[in-house]
Amino acid sequence: MKEELHIEQIPQEYLAQALALVDRVFMQFEAPDYPPEGTKTFRTFLHDPDAIAALTFYGAIVDDDLVGVLATRGNSHIALFFVEPCFQRQGVGRALFAAARKACVSDVMTVNSSPYAVEIYQKLGFHALSDEQLADGIRFTPMKYTILREEAK
């Protein structure tokens, strides 16, 4: 990636743009793995103001464009993690995760990974806590990352 990447917490006024990115990338990469009920569950979550207000959003910005989003609940559970296709495999996701990990106040980060993202989370250092599960049409694998305090600095 030749352009300069920076990560910042996304202010409220840019949440609509962040959620549009999440929805677009979800529909391309995740929705094909879910039954219609799962897609509906996910998209309903994206339009739930209380659920969204409970998240802290981080954005990856390149040339003033939002190219990736990571959102945490309670600073320790990854609820959303999406990168525009043309910026995948270029360190954008790793940079977003590093920012979230640094802000985490716990010794552990968790995620309920979609089937598509399990390998990505494994590369970041997560490990599965159980086999894949299904709830409300959403397929996911519970995963955990243990933070060593010196790496969070």
Secondary structure, DSSP 8 states (H G I E B T S, - for coil): --S-EEEEE--GGGHHHHHHHHHHHIIIIIGGGS-HHHHHHHHHHHT-HHHHHTEEEEEEEETTEEEEEEEEETTTEEEEEEE-GGGTTTTHHHHHHHHHHHH--SSEEEEEE-GGGHHHHHHHT-EESSS-EEETTEEEEEEEEE--HHHH-
